[in-house]
């Protein structure tokens, strides 16, 4: 397809473009650039809606006056569409462009036809030509393509016979609905009458698996389906309903009811209420069934009684009820007047039926639903206190080894562990051990030359800062700097006070407390001078915003280590 859009514009110097949109209630716009499909209008996509319109005369296009333009209409479904024409002011189509015209076209999937010239859309109001168009559509003459006819209200009446007659080689009328009802027939008298001469008057077939071919719904006290034979005007020997099941499976008629009767069958005259082959299994005494059938208010035919009795006799040919028969179940449940009353009493703590309670107690029992039912027991167990639960877990003494994983087994294991601990603790006399931190409360630090001071051994040098203001130390870099005391006290300038050694530390801030630790290796402490002059230290923190703070300062003493003989 190409150049289905043909327009005349009055200024050849201007650049024009077109936009296609639906006439339907959805009002979608065609995206000609990105999606190439109809979409809900979005002002941000205006430029993608534009359909380029080029001058027809490509060899020597005019620059002034009227000019012919053409463009390609999108491949959309047949129907009515608006075609809006705009003058492009800038480099791309914009919502501020001036609209010069809007045309309503009918697109038949091949060509554009002006809305007023679509023959199949003419209004029939006394026009013989228009009437001929509609008649041609219905008769199928003069049209080779299927024609869609949309009618908001269609009322046809005729006093002399059928108002509408539909005939066809396959279907007189075929109605398919993608959603909702294909056909809804309502009337104060008869909603729909369908008569067939050789075939069926009406045939309803499902179009997909799991879909009903026909649904008949009654309103209030009315019937969803009511079928007559002679009384309704049918043949004197015809059937009110004639239903045939599938060749291999499927029911001719299947009736179920959530509340009420699945089916009520009423005969009239000399006919029977029910005349059918009975298939199924019954289990009771043949004589009782026969007596019940004979005593039915409107007696069944003798052959029906005989057939039922014969079926029962064949089912219990041995004279003994089978295990899955009603008689066998009744024997098993002997002594229970009502199974429902029994179950309610066993599970519900409310007062139960007196007959059922007597049967449960069986003269000697003391069962009481208010205390012994499943609900009452659940109430008791759910109300245990923590102490009651611990008491309930206590185990009574028993002989033999406890089971693996039991409380007794765990207690035995715990006893063994406690005994082992006691055997070691008994060796401890009255001696005491006092552990002194390398950092005294006064801030003085004293370490031993050649010793390790590691965090893993809980010997790292510690400083603790408390208070709400310690938050500034979170993430800070901490450094311990030491300088020999004589140099520090000689009054040197700031530039002269260069540390003899420095060590990096760690800081942990939590709960308004900052804990700073500095680790020293044996190699670090051995390199320091253990003379009597000693050192001075400063603990400095550089925060995340690059500010420097002296956290602590004081005397730093290195003590000589006494070596073993011959070392």
N, C-alpha and C positions, 0 to 999 in steps of 0.2 A: 504494500500500500504506500502511496505517496501523493502529496499535493491535493488532498481532498478538500482542504480549506482554500477557497478562492474569494478574495475581497478586493474592493477598490478603495484607496485612501486618497484624500484630497491634497496631500502635500508630499511630493516625492522626496523632498529633502529630509523628511523625518524617518526615524527608525521605529518600526512598530513591532509588537509581539502580541500573542494571544494566550489566554488562560482558559482551560476547560474545567467546568465544575458540574456536579450533579444537579438535577432538578428534584430528586427524591428528598424525603424529610431528613436524611442523613447529611445532605449538603456537602459531600466530600469534594476535595480539589485534587486535580491530577498533578502528581509530581513528575515532571518531564526530564529531570536531570539525575536524581539520586535513586529513588525507589521505582520509578516508572509504574506507578500504581496510584489509585485513589486513596487519599488519606484525609483525616480531620484537619481542618484549616489551622495553620500555624504561621503567624506573620513573619517569624524568623526564616521561613522557607520560601518567601515570596520569589526570590530570584530563581529557585529551582522549579517553580510552576511555569515559567515563561516558555512558550513555544515560538521559535524563531519564524518570522514571516519575511520571505525574500521577494524582491521584485521579479516578476515573470520575465521581463526583458533583461536578460543577463548580458547581452552583447553591447547594447547601448542604453542602459537604464536612464530614464529621465531624472533630472534633478529638481524640477519645479512642476507644479500642477498635479493633476490626478495621475495615479500610477496603480498598476495591477500588482497584487501581492498574492503569494501562495505559501502553504505550509502543510505539514503532514499531521492528520488527526490521529490520536493514539489508538492502539488496538484495544478498545473497550467493548463490553457487552452491548448489544443493541438496546436502544432506549433514547429518551430525550435528554439533551445536555445544553447547558448555557455555554456560549463562546463569547468571552469578553475580549475587546481589543484595546490596547494601551499604547501611548506614545512614550518611548523610552527617553528619559531626559539625561541620564548619565551613562557611565560605561556598562552598567548592569541594571537589570530590571529592579525596580524599587516600589514599595507600597505607596509612595508619594506621586508616582507617575499618573498622568491624566488619562482617564478612560474615555475613548471616543465613541464606542458603541458596544451593545450587548445583543447577541443573536440567540434565539432558541431554535435548535436544530433537532431533527430525529436522525440518529445514527443507526443504520441497519447492518452494521458490522462491515460494510463495504463502501458505502457512500453517505454523504450528508444530504438530508432532505429538509428544506424549511418546514417548520412545524405546521404551518397552514397548508402545506402541500402533501402531507402524509395521508394517502388515500384511506388507509385502514383506520385513521383516527378521526374521520369526518363525523360531525354531529348529525344525527338523523332527526330532522324536525320538519318533515314535509318535503324534503328534497328527494326527488326520485333518484338522482345520481348517487347521493349518499346512501340511500336505502339499497341501491343495487350493489354498492361496495360491501355492505354488511351481509346481504343475502349471498353474495359471491363467496364470502368467507365461510358462511355456515354450510353452503352446499358443496364447498370444496372445488368450485370451478373458477378458472381464471387466476388461481393462485397455486404456485408450485412449491412454495415454502410454507412452513407452519407459521401461523399468525397468532400472536398473543393478544387477547382481548381482556381489558380490565374494566369491570363494571362495578360502580359503587352501589347502585341499587338497580335491580332488574325485575320488573313486574310484568308478567305476561298473562293475560286473561282471554278466555274465549268461551262464549255461551253455547256454541254449537258442537263442541267436541273437545278433544285434547288441545290444551293451549300450546304445548310444545311436543313435537315428535322427533326423536333422535334415532337415526338408523345408521348402521355401518356394517362393513363386512366382518369386522372383528368385534368392535365394541360400539354400542349405540352411544354410550358416554363413558368416559374413563376419568376418574377424579383422583388426583394424587396430591397430597399435602405434605410439604417438608416439615411442617410443625402445625399442631392443632388438628382439626377434624377435616378429613377429605370431604365429607358430606354431613350436614346437620339438617335433619328434616323435622319440623315442628308444626303442629296444627291443632286447632281447637277440636277438630274432628279427627281425620286421618292425616298424618303428616306426610306419608309417602305410600303410594300404591305402585307396585311394579309387577307387571304381568308379562309372562313369556309364552310365546306360541309353541316353539319347538325346544327352546333351551330354558334356562332359568329366568324367572322374572327379575331377580336381582342376585348378583354374585359378589361376595365380599372376600377378598383374598389379602392376606398380609404381604407387605412388600419387603419384609426383612425378618430374620430369625428373632423370636422373642417379642414380636409385635402382634397385637390382636388384629385379626381380619375384621371383626365386627364387635362393637361394644354397644350394649343396650342398657340404658340406665333409666330407672323409674324415679319419679319425683313424688315425695309425700306418700300418699296411699296408692299412687298409680303403679302400673306394671312396667318393668323394663321391656318385656316381650309378652305379647298375648297372641296366641295362635288359635284360629278357628278352622273347622272344616265346613260342614253343611250350614251351621248357624251363621257363619261369616261370609257366606256366598260362594264357598268353594264347591268342589265336586262332592256329590253325596257320599262317595266311597273313599274320598281322599283322607289324608292324615293331617291332624293339626300340626304335628311335628314329625318329620321323618329324618332321623339322624343316622349316619353310617360312619363307623370308625375307620381308621386306616387299615390297609390290607394286612400289615404285619403287627402294628401296635397302634395305640391311640384309642380314645374312648369316643363312642358316638355322642354321648351326652355325659358331661361330668359336672356335677353340681356340688358346690361346697358353700357353707354358710358360717360366718363368724359368730352369729347369734341368731337363732331361729332355725328354720327348716332349709336344708339345701334344696329340696324339691318336694312339692306337694302335687300329687297326681289324683285327680278326681274324675271318675267315669260318669257317664250319663246313659240313660236308657238301659239297654241290655248289655252294654259294655262293662268291662272290668276296671276297677281302680288301677290294677297293675296286671299286665299280661306280659311276662318276660321270663327268660332263662335266668335262674338264680345261681350265681357262682360265689362260693365262699365256704367258710367252715363254721359250724355251730357245735357246741358241746353241752348238752344237757340230756336228760332222759328223753328218748324218742317219744314216749307216750305224752310227756309234758308238753313238748313242742307241738305235737299233733293236737293235743287238747287246746293249746293256746291258739293255734290256727283255726280250729273249728269254732272257738268261742269269739273270734274276731267280730266286731259289730256288724260288718258287712262281710259275710263268710266268703273266703276265697274259693275258687273252683276246686273241686275234689282232686283233680289231677295235680294241682299245686301242692295240696296237703300231702298227697301220696309221694310226690317227688321229694319234698322236704324230709319226710320220714325215711325214705329210702336212702337219702344222702347221709342222714344221721346214723343210720344203722351201718352203712359202709364205713363211716369214719371211726366208729367204736365197735368194729366187728368182733373184737375179743371180749366185749362187755366190761373192759377195764379202761378208765380214763387215762389218757396219755399225760406225761409229766407237764407238758406245756398247755394242757387244756384247762378250761375254766374249772372243771370238776377237781382236777389235781391241785390247782391253786387254792381252791376253797378248802380242801383238806389240810393243806399246809397252814392256812390262816385260821384254822378252827380255834374258837375261843376268843376271837377278836370281832366284836360287833361292828366297830367302825375303825378302820385303819387311820382315817384322817384324825379322829379324836385321840387315838394313841399317839400319833406323831406330834400333834399340838401339845399334848401333855408332857412328852419327853423333851421337847425343845423349848417350850414356852413356860415361864414361871407363873403365869396366871392360873387361876382355878380351872381345873379341867373337867370334862364331862364325868359325871359320877359313875356311870356304867363302865366307862373305859378305865377309871381309877380302880374300881373294884376288880376288874379283870387283870390289871397290871399287878396289883398287890397279891392276888391269888390266895386270899384268906390270911396268909401269914406275913406278907410284906409290909413295909412301912413307908413306901415311896411317897414323897410329897413334892409336887412340882414347884412349890415356892422356895424349896431349899435344895432339891435334888435334880431339877431339870438342867439341861445344858446351859440355858440362859442364867439360871441362878448360880451355877458353878463358875461361869465366866465372871459374874459380878464379884464373887469371892476372891478369885485369883487376881483379878485386876486391881483389887483394893489392898494388896499386901504392902506393908511398909518396908523400908529398906532393911530394918532389923529382922522383921518376920521373914523376909527373903533369905537373909543370911542364916537364920535359924533353920529354915526349911532345907538348906543345902548341907546341913550337918549330916554326916553319914553314920549310921548305926555300926557298932563294932562287927567285924566279920572275920572269919578265919581265912588263911591262905593269902597269897600275894595279891595286891590290888591290881585292877585292870590298867593297862597302859593308857595314859591320858586322863585317868580319873582323878578326882580331887585327892583321894587317898594317896595315889602314886605321886602327885605333885608335892603333897605334904611330906612324904617320905624323903623325896629328893631335897626338899628344903631343910629337913632335919640333918641330913648328911652334910650339907653346906655349912649350916650353923655349927655343927660339931667341929668341922675342920677349922673354922674361924676361931672357935673357943680354944682349940689346942694351941694355936699360935698366940692368942692374946694372954693366955695363962703364963706365958714366958716373960711378960712385961712386969717389971718390979715397980719400985717407987721412983725410978729415975725419970727426969723430965727433959725435954728438948726444947730450947727456945730458938726460933728462927728470926734473924734480924735482917731487914731489907738493906741493900747497899745504900739506899737513900733514906737518911734519917728524917724525923719529923721537922727538924730545924732546917732541912734542905741540904745538909752536908752529905757528900757522897764519899764512900770509902770502899775501895775495891782492892783485890789482891792481884799482884803481878802474876801473869801466866795463867789466870783463871778465865773460864768461859762464863759469860753471863747471858744465857739464852732464854727466850720466852718459852720454848718447849719444856724447859726444866724449871720454869717459874722463878728464874733468877735474873731476868732482864731488869734494867734500872727503871723503876716506875715513878711517875708523877701523876697525881689525880687533881683535877680542877673541877669544882662543883659550882652550881648556880645556873640560873636561867640564861645568863649571858654567854655560856660556853658554846652556844650554837655556832659562833663565828669560826670555831676550830674545826667544824665538820669539813673534811676534804683538804685541810691545811697540810703543808709540808713542814715537818719538824726536824730540827738539826741541833745536836749537842756539840758545842764548841768548847775546847779547853785550852788554856794558856798558862804558862808557868807563872806562879804568883809573883816572884820578884819583878818580872817584866811588867806585869799588870799594875803594880803599886809604885813604879818609878816615875809616874807622871808623863809617860810618853803621849805623843799626839794620837789622835784617832787612827791616822793612817798607819802608825807604827804597830798597832795592836792587831797583829795577824795571828790567828789561832795556830797553836802547835798541831792540833789534830781536831777533826770533826767527824761526827757519826750521825747517820740518818736514823730517824725513829718513826714509829707508827702512832696514830691517834685514832681512838674510837669514841664517838659521841653518842650517848644514849641516856634518856631519862635525866636530863639536866646535869650530866656528869661526863667529863672528858678524861679518858684514861690514856696516858702517853707512856710508851715503853721504848727503850733503846737497848739494842743487843750489842754486846762486846764479845769478840772472839779472843781466844788465848793469845793469838798473834798480836791483837790490838793492845791488850793489857801488858804484854811483855815489852812492847816498844815504848811504853811510857816510863818516865823517870821516877824511880821509887825513892828519891832523896827526900830529906826532911823539909825542903822548901815547898814542895807540893804544887798544886795547880789551883786555878780559879776556873769555874765553868759558867756558861750561860746557855739556857735552853731557849731556842728561838723558833718561832712559828711564822711561816709565810702563808697567808690565807689565799683563798681562791681569787680574791680581787687584788692580789699583789701588795697587800699591806703587811708590814713586819711587826711582830709583837714578841717581847722578851717575856716568856712565861715563868721562868725560875732562874735563880743564880745562887752561887755559893762556893764553898770550899770543896775541892776535888782532891782526895788523898789516895795515893797508890802505896800500898803496904807491901814490903818485901815478903817473898815466900820462902820459908825454910825448906831447903832441899834435903833429900836423903843423903846419908854419908856416901862419899865417893862420887857424888853427882858432879 
